Amino acid sequence: DNDDAEIDNEDDSGMGSMLQNGKPVALKQGMMLSYGVHSVNIAATVGNAYLHRYKLNPGQKIDFDEKKHSSLFEEVQQWFPFTDAPAGSALLTSRIVSWILREPEVKLVALGGTVGADENGNLIVDKITNNYNFSNGLKQKNIASTSATISLSSIENKAHPTIVTKSTLSGSAFKMSDFKATNAAEQIDASNLVYLSG
């Protein structure tokens, strides 16, 4: 019957589709534009003695304090093996959309906003350009630093990492200074869908 025919004709390939006025939208570069506060997650395993150096406890979650933790991020990256990866809602959502649409030839997702002209900002730009198949609409600003979170698992207590978050104002999606520093107007005009976070 007709119901069975409809079920048989359903597309189960996992490929995503977008509709506009009831009609399929042609895939094009930058059709999804994602703005948000971009950051980097850093993770390392240290000893309890190192946590005590900064008066930190296993499982503690605190905000970065310039007076108490001024050298923490730099020291961890110099003294211990570590991993680092871009983070943030806008970037994560963009990666999911890109995976659903599965279009390797066209950079369907554009990531916009600002990051600092620092190592963390460089990491984000590098990943977007070389690993994520995104159009890079980011602006690196010398006056800003990039937000970061560091997760320290102690050798003695790996199940309860200590997390220190260093937040900045860089990357806020539509601060007027960021809007003017990027080609946001052109990006928005060229997109079919805008995701705004933060």
Salt bridges, closest charged atoms under 4 A:
GLU75 OE2 - ARG53 NH2 2.70
ASP178 OD1 - LYS141 NZ 2.88
ASP178 OD2 - LYS175 NZ 3.25
